[in-house]
Each structure stands twice: as C-alpha cells, then as structure tokens.
C-alpha cells in the first residue's frame, strides 16, 4: 500500500482541492465502504450531517488528507450529485470536525 494512503497529518490537508494526484485505488482500500456511502450521501445531497463521518480513520491518522479529498472529489464527479458545487465545503467541514 502506498505511504500516502496510510499516513495523515492535519497539515496534509490539500490547499487546492480538488487538484490532487493520488492512487485512488490505494485510498479506497483504506476508506471503508460504509464511509464511502455516507460521505457520498452527505456531499451529494447537502445533508447537514456531513460531519463526524468515519472520524476514526481521520483522527487515527489512517487516511491522509490527500486521499480523503481525492475520494470526495471522485465521488462528486462519478455519482449523481445534486449539490456538487457544495461538495468541497461539505467534505472540508467533515474533515475539520474529525481532527483531534
């Protein structure tokens, strides 16, 4: 597994999301299916519970910021999203709510 998929640092949050280059396949190995479906639902339907989604992976430094934001962007691009323009801010809200 690539190093970027399994390490995390609060400063690792990308500054220019969604312009991130990571190995999504490796990232998805870390980001569980329940995390994927919950994040997709939150960012694509502008659900206000877009916080505390799979915080265990973020707070425990299991997933990097680059992987997390690349997954959120991939979900936004490849699934029907009612609010794709809000997806970056909703994903960022979740990320920040999970940081220790």
ZAKOLPA-905601 format. One record per atom (N, C-alpha, C): residue number from 1; residue in one letter; x, y, z. Coordinates in nm, 3 decimals, always signed. Each point is the difference from the previous one (the first is absolute). Layout:
kolse resi: NUM, resn: A, east: X, north: Y, up: Z
...
This chain:
kolse resi: 1, resn: X, east: +0.085, north: -0.118, up: +0.000
kolse resi: 1, resn: X, east: -0.085, north: +0.118, up: +0.000
kolse resi: 1, resn: X, east: +0.089, north: +0.124, up: +0.000
kolse resi: 2, resn: X, east: -0.039, north: +0.100, up: -0.073
kolse resi: 2, resn: X, east: +0.084, north: +0.118, up: -0.009
kolse resi: 2, resn: X, east: +0.000, north: +0.075, up: +0.133
kolse resi: 3, resn: X, east: +0.110, north: +0.064, up: +0.028
kolse resi: 3, resn: X, east: +0.015, north: +0.072, up: +0.125
kolse resi: 3, resn: X, east: -0.107, north: +0.109, up: +0.016
kolse resi: 4, resn: X, east: -0.035, north: +0.069, up: -0.109
kolse resi: 4, resn: X, east: -0.096, north: +0.109, up: +0.012
kolse resi: 4, resn: X, east: -0.139, north: -0.048, up: +0.038
kolse resi: 5, resn: X, east: -0.028, north: -0.127, up: -0.023
kolse resi: 5, resn: X, east: -0.133, north: -0.052, up: +0.032
kolse resi: 5, resn: X, east: -0.015, north: -0.037, up: +0.146
kolse resi: 6, resn: X, east: +0.109, north: -0.008, up: +0.073
kolse resi: 6, resn: X, east: -0.010, north: -0.047, up: +0.138
kolse resi: 6, resn: X, east: +0.056, north: +0.097, up: +0.103
kolse resi: 7, resn: X, east: +0.042, north: +0.116, up: -0.043
kolse resi: 7, resn: X, east: +0.049, north: +0.097, up: +0.097
kolse resi: 7, resn: X, east: -0.085, north: +0.125, up: -0.006
kolse resi: 8, resn: X, east: +0.005, north: +0.075, up: +0.106
kolse resi: 8, resn: X, east: -0.081, north: +0.121, up: +0.005
kolse resi: 8, resn: X, east: +0.068, north: +0.101, up: +0.090
kolse resi: 9, resn: X, east: -0.023, north: +0.124, up: -0.031
kolse resi: 9, resn: X, east: +0.049, north: +0.109, up: +0.081
kolse resi: 9, resn: X, east: -0.098, north: +0.113, up: -0.024
kolse resi: 10, resn: X, east: -0.039, north: +0.070, up: +0.103
kolse resi: 10, resn: X, east: -0.098, north: +0.108, up: -0.017
kolse resi: 10, resn: X, east: +0.046, north: +0.100, up: -0.105
kolse resi: 11, resn: X, east: +0.133, north: +0.019, up: -0.011
kolse resi: 11, resn: X, east: +0.051, north: +0.094, up: -0.099
kolse resi: 11, resn: X, east: -0.001, north: -0.060, up: -0.141
kolse resi: 12, resn: X, east: -0.036, north: -0.127, up: -0.010
kolse resi: 12, resn: X, east: -0.002, north: -0.069, up: -0.129
kolse resi: 12, resn: X, east: -0.126, north: +0.033, up: -0.079
kolse resi: 13, resn: X, east: -0.091, north: +0.078, up: +0.057
kolse resi: 13, resn: X, east: -0.121, north: +0.038, up: -0.074
kolse resi: 13, resn: X, east: +0.041, north: +0.078, up: -0.123
kolse resi: 14, resn: X, east: -0.044, north: -0.043, up: -0.117
kolse resi: 14, resn: X, east: +0.041, north: +0.069, up: -0.123
kolse resi: 14, resn: X, east: -0.053, north: +0.143, up: -0.006
kolse resi: 15, resn: X, east: +0.081, north: +0.087, up: -0.055
kolse resi: 15, resn: X, east: -0.039, north: +0.140, up: -0.007
kolse resi: 15, resn: X, east: -0.084, north: +0.031, up: -0.123
kolse resi: 16, resn: X, east: +0.014, north: -0.079, up: -0.104
kolse resi: 16, resn: X, east: -0.068, north: +0.030, up: -0.125
kolse resi: 16, resn: X, east: -0.093, north: -0.113, up: -0.040
kolse resi: 17, resn: X, east: -0.072, north: -0.055, up: +0.096
kolse resi: 17, resn: X, east: -0.093, north: -0.106, up: -0.032
kolse resi: 17, resn: X, east: -0.098, north: +0.051, up: -0.103
kolse resi: 18, resn: X, east: -0.036, north: -0.073, up: -0.104
kolse resi: 18, resn: X, east: +0.023, north: -0.141, up: -0.021
kolse resi: 18, resn: X, east: +0.116, north: -0.034, up: -0.092
kolse resi: 19, resn: X, east: +0.099, north: +0.086, up: -0.018
kolse resi: 19, resn: X, east: +0.113, north: -0.029, up: -0.088
kolse resi: 19, resn: X, east: +0.106, north: -0.083, up: +0.072
kolse resi: 20, resn: X, east: -0.033, north: -0.127, up: +0.023
kolse resi: 20, resn: X, east: +0.084, north: -0.090, up: +0.078
kolse resi: 20, resn: X, east: +0.033, north: -0.121, up: -0.085
kolse resi: 21, resn: X, east: +0.124, north: -0.047, up: +0.009
kolse resi: 21, resn: X, east: +0.037, north: -0.120, up: -0.072
kolse resi: 21, resn: X, east: +0.043, north: -0.106, up: +0.101
kolse resi: 22, resn: X, east: -0.082, north: -0.103, up: +0.014
kolse resi: 22, resn: X, east: +0.031, north: -0.113, up: +0.087
kolse resi: 22, resn: X, east: -0.045, north: -0.127, up: -0.070
kolse resi: 23, resn: X, east: +0.037, north: -0.113, up: +0.054
kolse resi: 23, resn: X, east: -0.047, north: -0.128, up: -0.051
kolse resi: 23, resn: X, east: -0.133, north: -0.031, up: +0.068
kolse resi: 24, resn: X, east: -0.109, north: +0.032, up: -0.071
kolse resi: 24, resn: X, east: -0.133, north: -0.018, up: +0.060
kolse resi: 24, resn: X, east: -0.027, north: -0.144, up: +0.040
kolse resi: 25, resn: X, east: +0.052, north: -0.093, up: -0.076
kolse resi: 25, resn: X, east: -0.021, north: -0.142, up: +0.034
kolse resi: 25, resn: X, east: +0.055, north: -0.029, up: +0.140
kolse resi: 26, resn: X, east: +0.118, north: +0.053, up: +0.028
kolse resi: 26, resn: X, east: +0.061, north: -0.019, up: +0.132
kolse resi: 26, resn: X, east: -0.078, north: +0.075, up: +0.107
kolse resi: 27, resn: X, east: -0.048, north: +0.118, up: -0.033
kolse resi: 27, resn: X, east: -0.079, north: +0.078, up: +0.096
kolse resi: 27, resn: X, east: -0.129, north: -0.072, up: +0.037
kolse resi: 28, resn: X, east: -0.066, north: -0.056, up: -0.102
kolse resi: 28, resn: X, east: -0.126, north: -0.071, up: +0.026
kolse resi: 28, resn: X, east: +0.022, north: -0.128, up: +0.082
kolse resi: 29, resn: X, east: +0.121, north: -0.052, up: +0.001
kolse resi: 29, resn: X, east: +0.028, north: -0.117, up: +0.085
kolse resi: 29, resn: X, east: -0.008, north: +0.038, up: +0.148
kolse resi: 30, resn: X, east: +0.028, north: +0.126, up: +0.030
kolse resi: 30, resn: X, east: -0.002, north: +0.049, up: +0.137
kolse resi: 30, resn: X, east: -0.139, north: +0.051, up: +0.038
kolse resi: 31, resn: X, east: -0.066, north: +0.069, up: -0.092
kolse resi: 31, resn: X, east: -0.130, north: +0.062, up: +0.026
kolse resi: 31, resn: X, east: -0.108, north: -0.105, up: -0.017
kolse resi: 32, resn: X, east: -0.056, north: -0.048, up: +0.108
kolse resi: 32, resn: X, east: -0.097, north: -0.110, up: -0.001
kolse resi: 32, resn: X, east: -0.124, north: +0.032, up: -0.085
kolse resi: 33, resn: X, east: -0.073, north: -0.106, up: -0.038
kolse resi: 33, resn: X, east: -0.121, north: +0.017, up: -0.080
kolse resi: 33, resn: X, east: -0.106, north: +0.082, up: +0.073
kolse resi: 34, resn: X, east: -0.012, north: -0.019, up: +0.133
kolse resi: 34, resn: X, east: -0.099, north: +0.079, up: +0.073
kolse resi: 34, resn: X, east: +0.039, north: +0.148, up: +0.001
kolse resi: 35, resn: X, east: +0.129, north: +0.028, up: +0.002
kolse resi: 35, resn: X, east: +0.048, north: +0.138, up: -0.005
kolse resi: 35, resn: X, east: -0.032, north: +0.060, up: -0.137
kolse resi: 36, resn: X, east: +0.024, north: -0.079, up: -0.102
kolse resi: 36, resn: X, east: -0.026, north: +0.045, up: -0.137
kolse resi: 36, resn: X, east: -0.147, north: +0.037, up: -0.018
kolse resi: 37, resn: X, east: -0.089, north: -0.088, up: +0.039
kolse resi: 37, resn: X, east: -0.143, north: +0.026, up: -0.021
kolse resi: 37, resn: X, east: -0.050, north: +0.116, up: +0.085
kolse resi: 38, resn: X, east: +0.048, north: +0.013, up: +0.122
kolse resi: 38, resn: X, east: -0.044, north: +0.109, up: +0.087
kolse resi: 38, resn: X, east: +0.052, north: +0.134, up: -0.049
kolse resi: 39, resn: X, east: +0.127, north: +0.005, up: -0.040
kolse resi: 39, resn: X, east: +0.056, north: +0.124, up: -0.052
kolse resi: 39, resn: X, east: -0.067, north: +0.040, up: -0.130
kolse resi: 40, resn: X, east: -0.023, north: -0.097, up: -0.087
kolse resi: 40, resn: X, east: -0.069, north: +0.027, up: -0.126
kolse resi: 40, resn: X, east: -0.138, north: +0.060, up: +0.025
kolse resi: 41, resn: X, east: -0.074, north: -0.061, up: +0.089
kolse resi: 41, resn: X, east: -0.133, north: +0.049, up: +0.033
kolse resi: 41, resn: X, east: +0.006, north: +0.143, up: +0.054
kolse resi: 42, resn: X, east: +0.094, north: +0.025, up: +0.086
kolse resi: 42, resn: X, east: +0.011, north: +0.132, up: +0.063
kolse resi: 42, resn: X, east: +0.040, north: +0.108, up: -0.100
kolse resi: 43, resn: X, east: +0.103, north: -0.025, up: -0.080
kolse resi: 43, resn: X, east: +0.049, north: +0.105, up: -0.089
kolse resi: 43, resn: X, east: -0.086, north: +0.017, up: -0.124
kolse resi: 44, resn: X, east: -0.071, north: -0.103, up: -0.040
kolse resi: 44, resn: X, east: -0.079, north: +0.009, up: -0.124
kolse resi: 44, resn: X, east: -0.145, north: +0.038, up: +0.025
kolse resi: 45, resn: X, east: -0.042, north: -0.001, up: +0.123
kolse resi: 45, resn: X, east: -0.138, north: +0.036, up: +0.031
kolse resi: 45, resn: X, east: -0.008, north: +0.114, up: +0.100
kolse resi: 46, resn: X, east: +0.114, north: +0.066, up: +0.023
kolse resi: 46, resn: X, east: +0.011, north: +0.113, up: +0.091
kolse resi: 46, resn: X, east: -0.063, north: -0.029, up: +0.136
kolse resi: 47, resn: X, east: +0.034, north: -0.115, up: +0.053
kolse resi: 47, resn: X, east: -0.053, north: -0.038, up: +0.130
kolse resi: 47, resn: X, east: +0.084, north: +0.065, up: +0.109
kolse resi: 48, resn: X, east: -0.065, north: +0.054, up: +0.095
kolse resi: 48, resn: X, east: +0.069, north: +0.073, up: +0.106
kolse resi: 48, resn: X, east: +0.072, north: -0.091, up: +0.098
kolse resi: 49, resn: X, east: -0.018, north: -0.131, up: -0.016
kolse resi: 49, resn: X, east: +0.077, north: -0.088, up: +0.088
kolse resi: 49, resn: X, east: +0.137, north: -0.029, up: -0.061
kolse resi: 50, resn: X, east: +0.045, north: +0.084, up: -0.091
kolse resi: 50, resn: X, east: +0.130, north: -0.019, up: -0.064
kolse resi: 50, resn: X, east: +0.112, north: +0.034, up: +0.098
kolse resi: 51, resn: X, east: -0.012, north: -0.052, up: +0.119
kolse resi: 51, resn: X, east: +0.104, north: +0.014, up: +0.100
kolse resi: 51, resn: X, east: +0.010, north: -0.132, up: +0.075
kolse resi: 52, resn: X, east: +0.116, north: -0.027, up: +0.049
kolse resi: 52, resn: X, east: +0.027, north: -0.121, up: +0.078
kolse resi: 52, resn: X, east: -0.019, north: -0.128, up: -0.082
kolse resi: 53, resn: X, east: +0.023, north: +0.007, up: -0.130
kolse resi: 53, resn: X, east: -0.010, north: -0.118, up: -0.086
kolse resi: 53, resn: X, east: +0.135, north: -0.071, up: +0.001
kolse resi: 54, resn: X, east: -0.001, north: -0.118, up: +0.055
kolse resi: 54, resn: X, east: +0.120, north: -0.085, up: +0.008
kolse resi: 54, resn: X, east: +0.119, north: +0.072, up: +0.062
kolse resi: 55, resn: X, east: -0.028, north: +0.072, up: +0.107
kolse resi: 55, resn: X, east: +0.105, north: +0.073, up: +0.069
kolse resi: 55, resn: X, east: +0.109, north: -0.093, up: +0.054
kolse resi: 56, resn: X, east: -0.035, north: -0.124, up: +0.026
kolse resi: 56, resn: X, east: +0.101, north: -0.092, up: +0.051
kolse resi: 56, resn: X, east: +0.117, north: -0.011, up: -0.097
kolse resi: 57, resn: X, east: -0.025, north: +0.002, up: -0.129
kolse resi: 57, resn: X, east: +0.108, north: -0.011, up: -0.100
kolse resi: 57, resn: X, east: +0.079, north: +0.130, up: -0.012
kolse resi: 58, resn: X, east: -0.068, north: +0.111, up: +0.018
kolse resi: 58, resn: X, east: +0.067, north: +0.130, up: -0.010
kolse resi: 58, resn: X, east: +0.079, north: +0.029, up: +0.128
kolse resi: 59, resn: X, east: -0.064, north: -0.012, up: +0.114
kolse resi: 59, resn: X, east: +0.064, north: +0.032, up: +0.127
kolse resi: 59, resn: X, east: +0.113, north: -0.096, up: +0.036
kolse resi: 60, resn: X, east: -0.012, north: -0.125, up: -0.044
kolse resi: 60, resn: X, east: +0.106, north: -0.097, up: +0.031
kolse resi: 60, resn: X, east: +0.114, north: +0.003, up: -0.101
kolse resi: 61, resn: X, east: -0.007, north: +0.096, up: -0.092
kolse resi: 61, resn: X, east: +0.104, north: +0.018, up: -0.101
kolse resi: 61, resn: X, east: +0.011, north: -0.121, up: -0.093
kolse resi: 62, resn: X, east: -0.112, north: -0.065, up: -0.027
kolse resi: 62, resn: X, east: -0.003, north: -0.115, up: -0.090
kolse resi: 62, resn: X, east: -0.010, north: +0.043, up: -0.145
kolse resi: 63, resn: X, east: -0.067, north: +0.111, up: -0.027
kolse resi: 63, resn: X, east: -0.013, north: +0.049, up: -0.136
kolse resi: 63, resn: X, east: +0.059, north: +0.140, up: -0.009
kolse resi: 64, resn: X, east: +0.071, north: +0.025, up: -0.108
kolse resi: 64, resn: X, east: +0.062, north: +0.132, up: -0.019
kolse resi: 64, resn: X, east: -0.104, north: +0.100, up: -0.048
kolse resi: 65, resn: X, east: +0.028, north: +0.125, up: +0.019
kolse resi: 65, resn: X, east: -0.086, north: +0.106, up: -0.052
kolse resi: 65, resn: X, east: -0.011, north: -0.008, up: -0.151
kolse resi: 66, resn: X, east: +0.111, north: -0.027, up: -0.066
kolse resi: 66, resn: X, east: -0.004, north: -0.010, up: -0.146
kolse resi: 66, resn: X, east: -0.093, north: -0.111, up: -0.045
kolse resi: 67, resn: X, east: +0.007, north: -0.115, up: +0.064
kolse resi: 67, resn: X, east: -0.089, north: -0.111, up: -0.036
kolse resi: 67, resn: X, east: -0.145, north: +0.035, up: +0.028
kolse resi: 68, resn: X, east: -0.026, north: +0.055, up: +0.117
kolse resi: 68, resn: X, east: -0.136, north: +0.034, up: +0.037
kolse resi: 68, resn: X, east: -0.063, north: +0.096, up: -0.101
kolse resi: 69, resn: X, east: +0.071, north: +0.107, up: -0.031
kolse resi: 69, resn: X, east: -0.057, north: +0.100, up: -0.091
kolse resi: 69, resn: X, east: -0.006, north: -0.051, up: -0.144
kolse resi: 70, resn: X, east: +0.092, north: -0.086, up: -0.039
kolse resi: 70, resn: X, east: -0.008, north: -0.060, up: -0.133
kolse resi: 70, resn: X, east: -0.121, north: -0.092, up: -0.010
kolse resi: 71, resn: X, east: -0.029, north: -0.074, up: +0.106
kolse resi: 71, resn: X, east: -0.119, north: -0.086, up: +0.002
kolse resi: 71, resn: X, east: -0.127, north: +0.086, up: -0.007
kolse resi: 72, resn: X, east: -0.006, north: +0.106, up: +0.078
kolse resi: 72, resn: X, east: -0.117, north: +0.088, up: -0.003
kolse resi: 72, resn: X, east: -0.020, north: +0.057, up: -0.140
kolse resi: 73, resn: X, east: +0.108, north: +0.040, up: -0.065
kolse resi: 73, resn: X, east: -0.011, north: +0.054, up: -0.136
kolse resi: 73, resn: X, east: -0.042, north: -0.108, up: -0.099
kolse resi: 74, resn: X, east: +0.053, north: -0.120, up: +0.016
kolse resi: 74, resn: X, east: -0.038, north: -0.111, up: -0.087
kolse resi: 74, resn: X, east: -0.148, north: -0.032, up: +0.015
kolse resi: 75, resn: X, east: -0.049, north: -0.002, up: +0.121
kolse resi: 75, resn: X, east: -0.142, north: -0.025, up: +0.024
kolse resi: 75, resn: X, east: -0.086, north: +0.108, up: -0.066
kolse resi: 76, resn: X, east: +0.042, north: +0.124, up: +0.016
kolse resi: 76, resn: X, east: -0.074, north: +0.113, up: -0.056
kolse resi: 76, resn: X, east: -0.007, north: -0.010, up: -0.153
kolse resi: 77, resn: X, east: +0.108, north: -0.042, up: -0.060
kolse resi: 77, resn: X, east: +0.008, north: -0.006, up: -0.146
kolse resi: 77, resn: X, east: -0.073, north: -0.120, up: -0.060
kolse resi: 78, resn: X, east: -0.004, north: -0.112, up: +0.071
kolse resi: 78, resn: X, east: -0.046, north: -0.125, up: -0.061
kolse resi: 78, resn: X, east: -0.135, north: -0.051, up: +0.047
kolse resi: 79, resn: X, east: -0.064, north: +0.073, up: +0.087
kolse resi: 79, resn: X, east: -0.132, north: -0.040, up: +0.047
kolse resi: 79, resn: X, east: -0.092, north: +0.121, up: -0.013
kolse resi: 80, resn: X, east: -0.130, north: -0.025, up: -0.014
kolse resi: 80, resn: X, east: -0.092, north: +0.114, up: -0.011
kolse resi: 80, resn: X, east: +0.007, north: +0.088, up: +0.124
kolse resi: 81, resn: X, east: +0.039, north: +0.123, up: -0.019
kolse resi: 81, resn: X, east: +0.014, north: +0.094, up: +0.110
kolse resi: 81, resn: X, east: -0.091, north: +0.120, up: -0.025
kolse resi: 82, resn: X, east: -0.095, north: +0.019, up: +0.090
kolse resi: 82, resn: X, east: -0.090, north: +0.116, up: -0.010
kolse resi: 82, resn: X, east: +0.074, north: +0.129, up: +0.032
kolse resi: 83, resn: X, east: +0.097, north: -0.009, up: +0.087
kolse resi: 83, resn: X, east: +0.069, north: +0.120, up: +0.049
kolse resi: 83, resn: X, east: +0.151, north: -0.013, up: -0.020
kolse resi: 84, resn: X, east: +0.042, north: -0.032, up: -0.121
kolse resi: 84, resn: X, east: +0.143, north: -0.023, up: -0.022
kolse resi: 84, resn: X, east: +0.083, north: +0.125, up: +0.026
kolse resi: 85, resn: X, east: -0.060, north: +0.119, up: -0.013
kolse resi: 85, resn: X, east: +0.075, north: +0.122, up: +0.028
kolse resi: 85, resn: X, east: +0.026, north: +0.018, up: +0.150
kolse resi: 86, resn: X, east: -0.082, north: -0.063, up: +0.084
kolse resi: 86, resn: X, east: +0.019, north: +0.008, up: +0.145
kolse resi: 86, resn: X, east: +0.084, north: -0.115, up: +0.055
kolse resi: 87, resn: X, east: +0.025, north: -0.099, up: -0.083
kolse resi: 87, resn: X, east: +0.073, north: -0.119, up: +0.047
kolse resi: 87, resn: X, east: +0.134, north: +0.034, up: +0.065
kolse resi: 88, resn: X, east: +0.082, north: +0.089, up: -0.057
kolse resi: 88, resn: X, east: +0.128, north: +0.029, up: +0.066
kolse resi: 88, resn: X, east: -0.018, north: +0.057, up: +0.140
kolse resi: 89, resn: X, east: -0.094, north: +0.091, up: +0.020
kolse resi: 89, resn: X, east: -0.015, north: +0.057, up: +0.134
kolse resi: 89, resn: X, east: -0.060, north: -0.102, up: +0.097
kolse resi: 90, resn: X, east: -0.091, north: -0.084, up: -0.048
kolse resi: 90, resn: X, east: -0.057, north: -0.102, up: +0.088
kolse resi: 90, resn: X, east: +0.106, north: -0.103, up: +0.039
kolse resi: 91, resn: X, east: +0.084, north: -0.040, up: -0.095
kolse resi: 91, resn: X, east: +0.108, north: -0.094, up: +0.031
kolse resi: 91, resn: X, east: +0.100, north: +0.063, up: +0.096
kolse resi: 92, resn: X, east: +0.030, north: +0.127, up: -0.020
kolse resi: 92, resn: X, east: +0.091, north: +0.069, up: +0.089
kolse resi: 92, resn: X, east: -0.057, north: +0.012, up: +0.141
kolse resi: 93, resn: X, east: -0.130, north: +0.028, up: +0.010
kolse resi: 93, resn: X, east: -0.065, north: +0.006, up: +0.131
kolse resi: 93, resn: X, east: +0.016, north: -0.132, up: +0.075
kolse resi: 94, resn: X, east: -0.019, north: -0.111, up: -0.072
kolse resi: 94, resn: X, east: +0.015, north: -0.131, up: +0.064
kolse resi: 94, resn: X, east: +0.144, north: -0.021, up: +0.044
kolse resi: 95, resn: X, east: +0.095, north: +0.028, up: -0.087
kolse resi: 95, resn: X, east: +0.142, north: -0.018, up: +0.031
kolse resi: 95, resn: X, east: +0.036, north: +0.077, up: +0.127
kolse resi: 96, resn: X, east: -0.039, north: +0.126, up: +0.004
kolse resi: 96, resn: X, east: +0.034, north: +0.083, up: +0.115
kolse resi: 96, resn: X, east: -0.070, north: -0.044, up: +0.127
kolse resi: 97, resn: X, east: -0.122, north: -0.054, up: -0.012
kolse resi: 97, resn: X, east: -0.071, north: -0.046, up: +0.119
kolse resi: 97, resn: X, east: +0.064, north: -0.124, up: +0.060
kolse resi: 98, resn: X, east: +0.080, north: -0.070, up: -0.079
kolse resi: 98, resn: X, east: +0.063, north: -0.123, up: +0.046
kolse resi: 98, resn: X, east: +0.139, north: +0.019, up: +0.058
kolse resi: 99, resn: X, east: +0.062, north: +0.113, up: -0.027
kolse resi: 99, resn: X, east: +0.136, north: +0.020, up: +0.048
kolse resi: 99, resn: X, east: +0.002, north: +0.011, up: +0.151
kolse resi: 100, resn: X, east: +0.099, north: -0.064, up: +0.062
kolse resi: 100, resn: X, east: +0.007, north: +0.005, up: +0.147
kolse resi: 100, resn: X, east: +0.037, north: +0.137, up: +0.051
